[in-house]
Amino acid sequence: MRTILLAEDEEAIARVLTAYLKRAGFSVERAADGEEALRLFEASQPDLVLLDVMMPAIDGWTVLERIRERSGCPIIMLTAKGDIESRLDGLNRGADDYMSKPFVPEEVVARVNAVLRRPVRWIAGGEQRHFGRLTVDFAAHRVCLSGAELLLSPRDLSLLLFLAEYPNRTFTREQLIEQVWGMDYEGSDRAVDLSIKRLRQVLSRWPETEGEIRTLRGTGYQFWVGE
């Protein structure tokens, strides 16, 4: 049974979401503030975190950043702010999805299932490739740079694995959305740009002579590797 960490200080919302998640077959751990959320995250090692932005003790943004320092666990942010700037800010900080209050509990469960549903059709079973100092293990879903594993969110990792499977091939935003985010994704293709930006930051120590993620203006993105 998969475990969801629900970090939400509003009792009524937490009670309803807990009931719907349990009905959908999940185990739920509940945190009422940011400090408790971090403690429970370490103790329960959840499969996904539903994280409210405005919480006592430590706010959701700080909890998100601290989790991202050590884990790629999927995180869906819950907030009363629904403007595009807030959504993009959340995605840029490493969140996997963003939901604005008020929301329908059934949609929250659907989003949880969607985020947990990892695309695997391009994974080359058992194959490991080396691109200079960058090692991509498709079977284990791991990427290492100079021997150190890179901590990536599931979505960013899926994007990197997909691009690395087809080196020096260019993909449009629409193709990447379809292959990595899935056909049921209804958000902006801006999510691709933000994910690419985060990957470039993580890969900043990868020598450009060995490879890089290139932007082909007007065309798309490419996982370029040297000869």
N, CA, C and O of each residue as an XYZ file, in Angstrom:
908
protein
N       0.838     -1.198      0.000
C       0.000      0.000      0.000
C       0.878      1.254      0.000
O       1.807      1.375      0.798
N       0.570      2.178     -0.901
C       1.347      3.410     -0.983
C       0.915      4.413      0.092
O      -0.255      4.502      0.463
N       1.911      5.163      0.576
C       1.661      6.116      1.655
C       1.697      7.546      1.146
O       2.608      7.938      0.417
N       0.688      8.324      1.541
C       0.621      9.741      1.213
C       0.833     10.544      2.486
O       0.159     10.304      3.488
N       1.758     11.492      2.460
C       1.922     12.425      3.567
C       1.089     13.662      3.255
O       1.367     14.376      2.292
N       0.078     13.913      4.062
C      -0.800     15.067      3.887
C      -0.413     16.133      4.908
O      -0.650     15.966      6.104
N       0.175     17.214      4.444
C       0.578     18.323      5.308
C      -0.412     19.456      5.109
O      -0.287     20.243      4.170
N      -1.391     19.537      5.990
C      -2.495     20.494      5.864
C      -2.986     20.870      7.252
O      -3.355     20.000      8.042
N      -2.990     22.188      7.558
C      -3.353     22.613      8.902
C      -4.856     22.858      9.072
O      -5.329     22.988     10.201
N      -5.615     22.924      7.970
C      -7.066     23.107      8.079
C      -7.720     21.750      8.313
O      -7.713     20.881      7.441
N      -8.279     21.589      9.495
C      -8.796     20.297      9.931
C      -9.866     19.742      8.997
O      -9.856     18.554      8.677
N     -10.793     20.601      8.559
C     -11.889     20.133      7.709
C     -11.364     19.593      6.376
O     -11.793     18.535      5.916
N     -10.445     20.318      5.767
C      -9.871     19.879      4.494
C      -9.094     18.586      4.675
O      -9.215     17.662      3.871
N      -8.294     18.524      5.735
C      -7.476     17.337      5.989
C      -8.350     16.108      6.222
O      -8.025     15.016      5.755
N      -9.453     16.282      6.941
C     -10.332     15.157      7.239
C     -10.976     14.612      5.963
O     -11.063     13.398      5.781
N     -11.425     15.506      5.085
C     -12.065     15.073      3.837
C     -11.049     14.395      2.913
O     -11.323     13.329      2.362
N      -9.886     15.009      2.746
C      -8.872     14.426      1.855
C      -8.401     13.069      2.378
O      -8.187     12.142      1.598
N      -8.241     12.956      3.680
C      -7.820     11.682      4.266
C      -8.828     10.587      3.950
O      -8.452      9.471      3.591
N     -10.102     10.908      4.083
C     -11.156      9.920      3.819
C     -11.139      9.478      2.358
O     -11.253      8.287      2.069
N     -11.001     10.418      1.446
C     -11.006     10.075      0.018
C      -9.746      9.300     -0.379
O      -9.816      8.368     -1.181
N      -8.618      9.678      0.171
C      -7.373      8.973     -0.153
C      -7.403      7.540      0.366
O      -6.973      6.617     -0.325
N      -7.912      7.354      1.586
C      -8.010      6.008      2.144
C      -8.992      5.158      1.333
O      -8.765      3.968      1.114
N     -10.084      5.784      0.891
C     -11.060      5.075      0.070
C     -10.432      4.632     -1.263
O     -10.829      3.621     -1.841
N      -9.436      5.413     -1.740
C      -8.760      5.086     -2.996
C      -7.644      4.062     -2.801
O      -6.972      3.677     -3.758
N      -7.449      3.617     -1.537
C      -6.475      2.568     -1.285
C      -5.129      3.026     -0.771
O      -4.187      2.234     -0.731
N      -5.010      4.297     -0.373
C      -3.752      4.814      0.145
C      -3.726      4.799      1.677
O      -4.763      4.888      2.335
N      -2.528      4.685      2.216
C      -2.301      4.927      3.641
C      -1.958      6.404      3.788
O      -1.219      6.941      2.964
N      -2.472      7.071      4.810
C      -2.281      8.516      4.954
C      -1.622      8.859      6.282
O      -2.065      8.416      7.341
N      -0.552      9.658      6.212
C       0.074     10.252      7.387
C      -0.285     11.737      7.377
O      -0.176     12.390      6.339
N      -0.715     12.281      8.528
C      -1.191     13.661      8.584
C      -0.251     14.524      9.410
O       0.137     14.156     10.519
N       0.112     15.679      8.853
C       0.923     16.670      9.573
C       0.152     17.983      9.603
O      -0.403     18.400      8.586
N       0.112     18.639     10.761
C      -0.645     19.877     10.914
C       0.222     21.122     10.800
O      -0.302     22.235     10.783
N       1.544     20.954     10.722
C       2.433     22.102     10.530
C       3.695     21.632      9.811
O       3.907     20.435      9.617
N       4.535     22.603      9.416
C       5.710     22.281      8.630
C       6.744     21.435      9.347
O       7.359     20.557      8.743
N       6.939     21.694     10.636
C       7.910     20.911     11.400
C       7.496     19.449     11.479
O       8.317     18.549     11.307
N       6.208     19.222     11.741
C       5.710     17.849     11.817
C       5.795     17.179     10.446
O       6.044     15.977     10.353
N       5.588     17.955      9.389
C       5.667     17.396      8.036
C       7.063     16.867      7.750
O       7.213     15.773      7.206
N       8.083     17.630      8.110
C       9.462     17.188      7.882
C       9.801     15.968      8.735
O      10.493     15.057      8.281
N       9.307     15.958      9.979
C       9.576     14.817     10.857
C       8.914     13.551     10.318
O       9.534     12.488     10.278
N       7.651     13.669      9.903
C       6.944     12.506      9.373
C       7.519     12.056      8.032
O       7.502     10.868      7.710
N       8.025     13.007      7.257
C       8.633     12.631      5.976
C       9.824     11.706      6.208
O       9.980     10.699      5.518
N      10.653     12.051      7.171
C      11.821     11.217      7.480
C      11.401      9.870      8.059
O      12.019      8.843      7.781
N      10.346      9.888      8.865
C       9.949      8.657      9.555
C       9.197      7.682      8.650
O       9.398      6.471      8.744
N       8.332      8.201      7.774
C       7.463      7.313      6.992
C       7.928      7.089      5.565
O       7.483      6.146      4.911
N       8.834      7.961      5.063
C       9.306      7.837      3.678
C       8.124      7.632      2.726
O       8.008      6.572      2.110
N       7.245      8.634      2.599
C       6.016      8.480      1.809
C       6.296      8.367      0.312
O       7.382      8.692     -0.168
N       5.286      7.899     -0.402
C       5.380      7.796     -1.859
C       5.044      9.117     -2.534
O       5.442      9.359     -3.674
N       4.309      9.970     -1.826
C       3.948     11.287     -2.359
C       3.570     12.200     -1.200
O       3.089     11.736     -0.166
N       3.792     13.507     -1.378
C       3.447     14.503     -0.356
C       2.425     15.476     -0.931
O       2.642     16.059     -1.992
N       1.294     15.650     -0.214
C       0.344     16.721     -0.493
C       0.667     17.833      0.493
O       0.488     17.666      1.699
N       1.139     18.962     -0.011
C       1.763     19.964      0.856
C       1.076     21.320      0.742
O       1.111     21.957     -0.311
N       0.454     21.755      1.832
C      -0.172     23.070      1.881
C       0.912     24.148      1.965
O       1.918     23.973      2.652
N       0.699     25.254      1.265
C       1.696     26.327      1.253
C       1.713     27.079      2.580
O       2.778     27.288      3.162
N       0.533     27.488      3.061
C       0.460     28.298      4.275
C       0.239     27.404      5.487
O      -0.882     26.971      5.753
N       1.325     27.128      6.226
C       1.241     26.286      7.419
C       1.996     26.929      8.576
O       2.919     27.715      8.360
N       1.599     26.591      9.822
C       2.317     27.114     10.992
C       3.733     26.548     11.085
O       4.065     25.551     10.444
N       4.542     27.196     11.884
C       5.918     26.776     12.206
C       6.850     26.941     11.013
O       7.730     27.802     11.036
N       6.676     26.143      9.984
C       7.482     26.246      8.756
C       6.520     26.222      7.579
O       5.669     25.336      7.499
N       6.641     27.193      6.652
C       5.688     27.225      5.547
C       6.002     26.143      4.510
O       7.073     25.537      4.516
N       5.037     25.926      3.629
C       5.158     24.863      2.644
C       6.321     25.029      1.691
O       6.935     24.040      1.290
N       6.641     26.277      1.313
C       7.775     26.501      0.402
C       9.077     26.004      1.026
O       9.896     25.372      0.359
N       9.254     26.294      2.307
C      10.469     25.854      2.990
C      10.509     24.336      3.110
O      11.560     23.721      2.929
N       9.361     23.732      3.418
C       9.291     22.268      3.488
C       9.646     21.669      2.132
O      10.392     20.693      2.056
N       9.114     22.249      1.066
C       9.416     21.773     -0.287
C      10.915     21.818     -0.558
O      11.491     20.850     -1.055
N      11.542     22.939     -0.231
C      12.978     23.093     -0.490
C      13.802     22.097      0.323
O      14.775     21.534     -0.180
N      13.412     21.881      1.578
C      14.182     20.953      2.422
C      14.033     19.506      1.955
O      14.985     18.728      2.009
N      12.837     19.155      1.498
C      12.651     17.801      0.964
C      13.458     17.636     -0.315
O      14.090     16.599     -0.521
N      13.443     18.650     -1.177
C      14.165     18.565     -2.442
C      15.688     18.476     -2.250
O      16.396     17.996     -3.135
N      16.185     18.933     -1.110
C      17.618     18.823     -0.839
C      18.055     17.378     -0.662
O      19.232     17.061     -0.833
N      17.114     16.495     -0.320
C      17.483     15.123      0.009
C      16.681     14.064     -0.737
O      17.019     12.882     -0.688
N      15.618     14.482     -1.431
C      14.744     13.469     -2.020
C      14.041     13.985     -3.276
O      13.781     15.179     -3.425
N      13.743     13.045     -4.171
C      12.959     13.355     -5.358
C      11.516     12.929     -5.212
O      10.810     12.804     -6.212
N      11.055     12.699     -3.978
C       9.684     12.268     -3.727
C       8.686     13.225     -4.402
O       8.846     14.441     -4.303
N       7.660     12.691     -5.085
C       6.663     13.554     -5.724
C       5.960     14.454     -4.711
O       5.616     14.017     -3.613
N       5.750     15.725     -5.094
C       5.109     16.691     -4.209
C       4.055     17.474     -4.991
O       4.340     18.035     -6.048
N       2.829     17.501     -4.452
C       1.761     18.314     -5.007
C       1.463     19.432     -4.014
O       1.134     19.166     -2.858
N       1.577     20.679     -4.458
C       1.333     21.815     -3.587
C      -0.155     22.142     -3.545
O      -0.837     22.094     -4.569
N      -0.658     22.476     -2.349
C      -2.038     22.886     -2.143
C      -2.039     24.326     -1.665
O      -1.370     24.640     -0.679
N      -2.772     25.217     -2.334
C      -2.713     26.621     -1.953
C      -3.987     27.357     -2.310
O      -4.734     26.943     -3.196
N      -4.229     28.461     -1.606
C      -5.378     29.308     -1.901
C      -5.085     30.241     -3.069
O      -5.998     30.859     -3.616
N      -3.819     30.343     -3.450
C      -3.437     31.219     -4.556
C      -3.517     30.453     -5.876
O      -2.886     29.408     -6.042
N      -4.304     30.992     -6.813
C      -4.481     30.298     -8.076
C      -3.909     31.028     -9.273
O      -4.114     30.599    -10.409
N      -3.181     32.144     -9.044
C      -2.651     32.894    -10.173
C      -1.497     32.152    -10.831
O      -0.856     31.308    -10.206
N      -1.237     32.470    -12.091
C      -0.234     31.762    -12.872
C       1.161     31.938    -12.292
O       1.980     31.021    -12.361
N       1.449     33.134    -11.706
C       2.783     33.358    -11.140
C       3.046     32.406     -9.979
O       4.147     31.867     -9.862
N       2.053     32.191     -9.121
C       2.218     31.284     -7.985
C       2.407     29.852     -8.456
O       3.233     29.118     -7.915
N       1.625     29.449     -9.486
C       1.757     28.085    -10.002
C       3.145     27.858    -10.605
O       3.775     26.829    -10.360
N       3.613     28.824    -11.391
C       4.932     28.691    -12.009
C       6.032     28.711    -10.948
O       7.040     28.016    -11.079
N       5.834     29.517     -9.891
C       6.815     29.567     -8.812
C       6.921     28.207     -8.145
O       8.022     27.734     -7.864
N       5.770     27.571     -7.889
C       5.778     26.250     -7.266
C       6.459     25.216     -8.131
O       7.265     24.428     -7.636
N       6.147     25.203     -9.428
C       6.771     24.243    -10.339
C       8.260     24.504    -10.473
O       9.053     23.567    -10.573
N       8.640     25.775    -10.477
C      10.056     26.121    -10.619
C      10.860     25.714     -9.399
O      12.063     25.474     -9.502
N      10.211     25.632     -8.241
C      10.914     25.223     -7.021
C      11.008     23.707     -6.884
O      11.641     23.204     -5.956
N      10.381     22.981     -7.806
C      10.523     21.530     -7.789
C       9.265     20.753     -7.487
O       9.313     19.531     -7.347
N       8.112     21.452     -7.382
C       6.852     20.732     -7.174
C       6.474     19.979     -8.450
O       6.814     20.406     -9.554
N       5.774     18.863     -8.291
C       5.352     18.070     -9.447
C       3.979     18.480     -9.962
O       3.644     18.234    -11.120
N       3.190     19.104     -9.098
C       1.872     19.583     -9.513
C       1.433     20.641     -8.517
O       2.074     20.832     -7.484
N       0.330     21.334     -8.827
C      -0.099     22.486     -8.054
C      -1.611     22.551     -8.117
O      -2.175     22.594     -9.211
N      -2.289     22.561     -6.972
C      -3.739     22.627     -6.935
C      -4.204     23.811     -6.097
O      -3.714     24.038     -4.991
N      -5.164     24.567     -6.647
C      -5.679     25.749     -5.961
C      -6.964     25.423     -5.219
O      -7.821     24.703     -5.731
N      -7.093     25.954     -4.013
C      -8.309     25.793     -3.229
C      -9.355     26.800     -3.719
O      -8.986     27.893     -4.149
N     -10.653     26.461     -3.667
C     -11.200     25.148     -3.253
C     -11.066     24.135     -4.389
O     -11.126     24.485     -5.568
N     -10.884     22.873     -4.004
C     -10.769     21.833     -5.012
C     -11.736     20.689     -4.680
O     -12.217     20.563     -3.554
N     -11.998     19.877     -5.676
C     -12.864     18.712     -5.503
C     -11.996     17.539     -5.058
O     -10.999     17.245     -5.718
N     -12.339     16.856     -3.960
C     -11.504     15.751     -3.458
C     -11.204     14.687     -4.498
O     -10.103     14.138     -4.535
N     -12.197     14.391     -5.355
C     -11.982     13.378     -6.394
C     -10.863     13.795     -7.341
O     -10.112     12.950     -7.827
N     -10.750     15.112     -7.607
C      -9.677     15.583     -8.491
C      -8.321     15.447     -7.820
O      -7.329     15.121     -8.473
N      -8.275     15.697     -6.506
C      -7.015     15.534     -5.783
C      -6.532     14.090     -5.901
O      -5.356     13.847     -6.174
N      -7.429     13.141     -5.698
C      -7.069     11.721     -5.822
C      -6.610     11.421     -7.243
O      -5.642     10.686     -7.438
N      -7.295     11.983     -8.236
C      -6.910     11.757     -9.634
C      -5.521     12.321     -9.913
O      -4.724     11.693    -10.611
N      -5.226     13.503     -9.371
C      -3.900     14.101     -9.568
C      -2.827     13.257     -8.892
O      -1.745     13.067     -9.448
N      -3.117     12.754     -7.706
C      -2.170     11.893     -6.994
C      -1.841     10.673     -7.847
O      -0.672     10.329     -8.026
N      -2.865     10.030     -8.367
C      -2.651      8.851     -9.211
C      -1.871      9.201    -10.465
O      -1.023      8.423    -10.903
N      -2.149     10.372    -11.056
C      -1.456     10.779    -12.278
C       0.025     11.013    -12.019
O       0.868     10.600    -12.815
N       0.348     11.678    -10.903
C       1.753     11.958    -10.581
C       2.504     10.670    -10.263
O       3.676     10.524    -10.609
N       1.822      9.738     -9.600
C       2.466      8.471     -9.245
C       2.620      7.539    -10.451
O       3.377      6.569    -10.404
N       1.903      7.841    -11.515
C       1.954      6.990    -12.700
C       3.147      7.392    -13.559
O       3.057      8.334    -14.347
N       4.245      6.695    -13.412
C       5.463      7.038    -14.147
C       5.478      6.397    -15.534
O       5.187      5.209    -15.674
N       5.814      7.178    -16.552
C       5.935      6.563    -17.878
C       7.173      5.679    -17.928
O       8.249      6.100    -17.504
N       7.036      4.459    -18.440
C       8.168      3.529    -18.470
C       8.379      2.910    -19.848
O       9.244      2.049    -20.005
N       7.597      3.335    -20.861
C       7.644      2.625    -22.133
C       8.964      2.801    -22.880
O       9.289      1.989    -23.746
N       9.739      3.857    -22.558
C      11.004      4.019    -23.269
C      12.187      3.401    -22.527
O      13.299      3.376    -23.056
N      11.966      2.905    -21.316
C      13.064      2.399    -20.502
C      13.675      1.155    -21.135
O      12.976      0.185    -21.429
N      14.966      1.195    -21.336
C      15.675      0.044    -21.893
C      16.106     -0.842    -20.749
O      17.056     -0.516    -20.036
N      15.417     -1.967    -20.559
C      15.636     -2.829    -19.399
C      17.083     -3.227    -19.215
O      17.702     -3.794    -20.116
N      17.620     -2.928    -18.047
C      18.963     -3.353    -17.697
C      20.068     -2.549    -18.331
O      21.243     -2.823    -18.084
N      19.728     -1.556    -19.147
C      20.770     -0.843    -19.869
C      21.307      0.331    -19.066
O      20.557      1.056    -18.412
N      22.594      0.499    -19.128
C      23.271      1.625    -18.485
C      24.163      2.293    -19.517
O      24.936      1.619    -20.197
N      24.066      3.586    -19.638
C      24.865      4.308    -20.621
C      25.744      5.339    -19.932
O      25.393      5.899    -18.894
N      26.895      5.567    -20.543
C      27.847      6.540    -20.011
C      28.069      7.640    -21.038
O      28.404      7.376    -22.193
N      27.878      8.858    -20.604
C      28.130     10.017    -21.443
C      29.217     10.846    -20.752
O      28.928     11.831    -20.073
N      30.451     10.435    -20.937
C      31.538     11.071    -20.197
C      31.385     10.795    -18.724
O      31.356      9.633    -18.317
N      31.288     11.819    -17.921
C      31.150     11.664    -16.469
C      29.711     11.418    -16.029
O      29.450     11.163    -14.853
N      28.781     11.495    -16.974
C      27.369     11.281    -16.663
C      26.980      9.838    -16.958
O      27.169      9.350    -18.072
N      26.432      9.156    -15.946
C      25.984      7.770    -16.104
C      24.478      7.716    -15.929
O      23.945      8.186    -14.924
N      23.791      7.141    -16.913
C      22.334      7.011    -16.875
C      21.987      5.534    -16.785
O      22.296      4.756    -17.688
N      21.340      5.154    -15.682
C      20.914      3.772    -15.470
C      19.406      3.720    -15.684
O      18.635      4.117    -14.810
N      18.984      3.226    -16.861
C      17.574      3.229    -17.220
C      16.770      2.240    -16.379
O      15.617      2.508    -16.041
N      17.366      1.109    -16.042
C      16.644      0.094    -15.278
C      16.402      0.546    -13.841
O      15.317      0.345    -13.296
N      17.415      1.157    -13.229
C      17.314      1.578    -11.828
C      16.731      2.978    -11.676
O      16.501      3.428    -10.554
N      16.485      3.681    -12.796
C      15.987      5.062    -12.743
C      16.936      5.941    -11.926
O      16.501      6.675    -11.039
N      18.229      5.862    -12.228
C      19.237      6.645    -11.516
C      20.136      7.347    -12.507
O      20.447      6.814    -13.572
N      20.553      8.554    -12.146
C      21.507      9.311    -12.957
C      22.604      9.801    -12.019
O      22.328     10.431    -10.998
N      23.851      9.504    -12.379
C      24.993      9.895    -11.553
C      25.937     10.782    -12.348
O      26.156     10.563    -13.539
N      26.489     11.778    -11.685
C      27.480     12.660    -12.283
C      28.752     12.564    -11.463
O      28.771     12.899    -10.278
N      29.818     12.102    -12.108
C      31.095     11.883    -11.424
C      30.922     10.966    -10.216
O      31.574     11.153     -9.189
N      30.044      9.977    -10.343
C      29.851      8.992     -9.287
C      28.822      9.350     -8.243
O      28.459      8.501     -7.428
N      28.337     10.591     -8.239
C      27.350     11.023     -7.235
C      25.959     11.046     -7.857
O      25.747     11.632     -8.918
N      25.005     10.389     -7.168
C      23.648     10.339     -7.715
C      22.996     11.721     -7.662
O      23.115     12.433     -6.665
N      22.314     12.090     -8.734
C      21.622     13.360     -8.800
C      20.228     13.208     -8.202
O      19.508     12.267     -8.534
N      19.849     14.126     -7.325
C      18.522     14.108     -6.717
C      17.577     14.903     -7.602
O      17.702     16.122     -7.721
N      16.635     14.211     -8.220
C      15.703     14.838     -9.146
C      14.277     14.465     -8.773
O      14.035     13.383     -8.239
N      13.334     15.356     -9.053
C      11.934     15.000     -8.875
C      11.576     13.929     -9.898
O      12.237     13.829    -10.932
N      10.540     13.122     -9.635
C      10.180     12.068    -10.591
C       9.942     12.583    -12.001
O      10.335     11.928    -12.966
N       9.306     13.747    -12.144
C       9.020     14.282    -13.467
C      10.311     14.703    -14.167
O      10.504     14.402    -15.345
N      11.200     15.403    -13.440
C      12.465     15.817    -14.040
C      13.316     14.609    -14.418
O      13.969     14.602    -15.462
N      13.303     13.591    -13.565
C      14.056     12.371    -13.857
C      13.490     11.684    -15.094
O      14.247     11.221    -15.948
N      12.167     11.615    -15.197
C      11.547     10.993    -16.362
C      11.913     11.723    -17.644
O      12.159     11.095    -18.674
N      11.948     13.049    -17.581
C      12.318     13.835    -18.759
C      13.765     13.580    -19.151
O      14.068     13.409    -20.332
N      14.660     13.553    -18.167
C      16.065     13.311    -18.466
C      16.281     11.909    -19.031
O      17.044     11.735    -19.981
N      15.614     10.906    -18.451
C      15.737      9.536    -18.949
C      15.247      9.433    -20.392
O      15.856      8.755    -21.219
N      14.147     10.109    -20.679
C      13.615     10.055    -22.039
C      14.576     10.696    -23.038
O      14.860     10.112    -24.084
N      15.077     11.890    -22.725
C      15.997     12.575    -23.634
C      17.286     11.779    -23.820
O      17.820     11.702    -24.926
N      17.788     11.182    -22.720
C      19.037     10.420    -22.791
C      18.883      9.141    -23.599
O      19.868      8.618    -24.121
N      17.667      8.632    -23.708
C      17.436      7.435    -24.502
C      17.600      7.716    -25.997
O      17.858      6.810    -26.790
N      17.441      9.012    -26.368
C      17.546      9.399    -27.776
C      18.539     10.554    -27.935
O      18.139     11.662    -28.293
N      19.833     10.308    -27.672
C      20.820     11.392    -27.769
C      20.881     11.998    -29.167
O      20.755     11.308    -30.179
N      21.082     13.325    -29.182
C      21.229     14.102    -30.417
C      19.961     14.120    -31.277
O      20.017     14.445    -32.463
N      18.828     13.774    -30.683
C      17.553     13.857    -31.386
C      16.732     14.982    -30.767
O      16.693     15.118    -29.544
N      16.082     15.781    -31.593
C      15.341     16.947    -31.124
C      13.859     16.625    -30.942
O      13.243     15.973    -31.785
N      13.291     17.100    -29.808
C      11.879     16.893    -29.520
C      11.212     18.241    -29.258
O      11.776     19.102    -28.584
N      10.020     18.411    -29.792
C       9.244     19.619    -29.519
C       8.650     19.543    -28.117
O       8.632     18.474    -27.507
N       8.167     20.663    -27.608
C       7.487     20.673    -26.311
C       6.290     19.724    -26.335
O       6.059     18.975    -25.386
N       5.538     19.764    -27.426
C       4.351     18.926    -27.522
C       4.714     17.438    -27.447
O       4.010     16.662    -26.801
N       5.796     17.044    -28.098
C       6.226     15.640    -28.052
C       6.657     15.241    -26.649
O       6.363     14.133    -26.200
N       7.357     16.143    -25.950
C       7.812     15.842    -24.594
C       6.632     15.772    -23.630
O       6.603     14.921    -22.742
N       5.658     16.665    -23.804
C       4.451     16.606    -22.983
C       3.772     15.260    -23.155
O       3.382     14.632    -22.171
N       3.626     14.810    -24.392
C       2.945     13.549    -24.671
C       3.695     12.356    -24.097
O       3.082     11.451    -23.530
N       5.035     12.347    -24.241
C       5.827     11.194    -23.832
C       6.088     11.145    -22.330
O       6.130     10.061    -21.747
N       6.262     12.298    -21.699
C       6.674     12.336    -20.288
C       5.522     12.722    -19.367
O       5.319     12.079    -18.337
N       4.764     13.761    -19.717
C       3.663     14.207    -18.862
C       2.428     13.344    -19.077
O       1.641     13.141    -18.152
N       2.254     12.837    -20.294
C       1.119     11.972    -20.589
C       0.019     12.688    -21.352
O      -0.096     13.912    -21.296
N      -0.792     11.912    -22.070
C      -1.841     12.466    -22.907
C      -2.909     13.194    -22.103
O      -3.591     14.068    -22.638
N      -3.069     12.844    -20.806
C      -4.123     13.455    -20.005
C      -3.684     14.751    -19.334
O      -4.450     15.340    -18.571
N      -2.441     15.208    -19.613
C      -1.944     16.433    -19.007
C      -2.674     17.640    -19.582
O      -2.789     17.773    -20.801
N      -3.168     18.518    -18.714
C      -3.946     19.668    -19.163
C      -3.288     21.001    -18.822
O      -3.901     22.053    -19.009
N      -2.057     20.977    -18.325
C      -1.373     22.207    -17.963
C      -0.686     22.861    -19.146
O      -0.852     22.436    -20.289
N       0.086     23.896    -18.861
C       0.803     24.636    -19.900
C       2.076     23.908    -20.304
O       2.693     23.221    -19.489
N       2.471     24.064    -21.584
C       3.732     23.468    -22.021
C       4.928     24.214    -21.448
O       6.075     23.823    -21.662
N       4.651     25.294    -20.718
C       5.700     26.013    -19.989
C       6.370     25.095    -18.966
O       7.519     25.320    -18.586
N       5.660     24.069    -18.524
C       6.220     23.111    -17.568
C       7.461     22.438    -18.124
O       8.370     22.093    -17.369
N       7.511     22.244    -19.449
C       8.691     21.646    -20.069
C       9.895     22.567    -19.898
O      10.982     22.116    -19.537
N       9.699     23.857    -20.157
C      10.797     24.822    -20.025
C      11.333     24.865    -18.599
O      12.544     24.925    -18.387
N      10.431     24.836    -17.627
C      10.858     24.877    -16.234
C      11.623     23.621    -15.850
O      12.617     23.697    -15.127
N      11.173     22.474    -16.326
C      11.870     21.220    -16.042
C      13.248     21.211    -16.680
O      14.212     20.764    -16.057
N      13.361     21.696    -17.913
C      14.659     21.793    -18.593
C      15.587     22.720    -17.818
O      16.776     22.433    -17.674
N      15.053     23.825    -17.322
C      15.858     24.774    -16.551
C      16.432     24.116    -15.301
O      17.604     24.309    -14.977
N      15.606     23.338    -14.598
C      16.083     22.661    -13.395
C      17.139     21.616    -13.742
O      18.132     21.475    -13.028
N      16.929     20.885    -14.831
C      17.905     19.868    -15.238
C      19.246     20.512    -15.570
O      20.295     19.972    -15.215
N      19.225     21.643    -16.237
C      20.479     22.319    -16.570
C      21.224     22.767    -15.316
O      22.453     22.721    -15.262
N      20.465     23.202    -14.307
C      21.103     23.600    -13.048
C      21.785     22.409    -12.388
O      22.911     22.517    -11.902
N      21.086     21.261    -12.375
C      21.636     20.052    -11.759
C      22.846     19.541    -12.548
O      23.783     18.993    -11.968
N      22.821     19.723    -13.867
C      23.900     19.231    -14.733
C      24.969     20.282    -14.992
O      25.781     20.123    -15.903
N      24.980     21.345    -14.211
C      25.915     22.454    -14.471
C      27.383     22.032    -14.385
O      28.244     22.663    -14.998
N      27.676     20.967    -13.626
C      29.070     20.512    -13.505
C      29.442     19.475    -14.569
O      30.566     18.973    -14.582
N      28.508     19.159    -15.451
C      28.789     18.240    -16.550
C      29.491     19.011    -17.657
O      28.901     19.942    -18.204
N      30.728     18.665    -18.011
C      31.472     19.439    -19.019
C      30.730     19.523    -20.348
O      30.230     18.516    -20.849
N      30.659     20.724    -20.917
C      29.940     20.919    -22.170
C      30.568     20.145    -23.322
O      29.907     19.876    -24.325
N      31.829     19.790    -23.184
C      32.472     19.000    -24.239
C      31.950     17.569    -24.270
O      32.065     16.888    -25.289
N      31.380     17.113    -23.165
C      30.839     15.755    -23.080
C      29.366     15.707    -23.471
O      28.901     14.732    -24.061
N      28.639     16.772    -23.136
C      27.226     16.804    -23.476
C      26.497     17.938    -22.778
O      27.042     18.576    -21.878
N      25.275     18.183    -23.192
C      24.429     19.219    -22.601
C      23.022     19.098    -23.169
O      22.804     18.427    -24.178
N      22.066     19.754    -22.510
C      20.713     19.833    -23.044
C      20.630     21.128    -23.834
O      20.723     22.220    -23.273
N      20.455     20.996    -25.140
C      20.464     22.151    -26.020
C      19.045     22.574    -26.410
O      18.131     21.756    -26.520
N      18.901     23.883    -26.614
C      17.657     24.432    -27.139
C      17.864     24.752    -28.609
O      18.773     25.506    -28.959
N      17.040     24.194    -29.459
C      17.060     24.524    -30.870
C      15.893     25.460    -31.123
O      14.741     25.034    -31.204
N      16.208     26.743    -31.245
C      15.196     27.780    -31.297
C      14.154     27.483    -32.381
O      14.483     27.225    -33.539
N      12.893     27.530    -31.960
C      11.812     27.285    -32.886
C      11.552     25.820    -33.165
O      10.626     25.481    -33.902
N      12.378     24.930    -32.571
C      12.224     23.497    -32.828
C      11.931     22.714    -31.556
O      10.899     22.052    -31.455
N      12.850     22.788    -30.572
C      12.632     22.049    -29.336
C      13.912     21.845    -28.559
O      14.802     22.695    -28.580
N      14.008     20.716    -27.869
C      15.147     20.418    -27.007
C      15.844     19.137    -27.451
O      15.246     18.245    -28.051
N      17.132     19.086    -27.130
C      17.947     17.950    -27.553
C      18.963     17.596    -26.473
O      19.605     18.478    -25.902
N      19.105     16.304    -26.195
C      20.156     15.800    -25.313
C      21.376     15.559    -26.202
O      21.535     14.495    -26.800
N      22.228     16.580    -26.267
C      23.390     16.505    -27.165
C      24.579     15.874    -26.455
O      24.882     16.217    -25.312
N      25.247     14.955    -27.131
C      26.482     14.381    -26.598
C      27.565     14.465    -27.671
O      27.297     14.373    -28.869
N      28.815     14.646    -27.191
C      29.946     14.773    -28.105
C      30.287     13.459    -28.773
O      29.827     12.389    -28.374
N      31.101     13.572    -29.794
C      31.529     12.353    -30.510
C      32.459     11.532    -29.636
O      32.927     10.474    -30.056
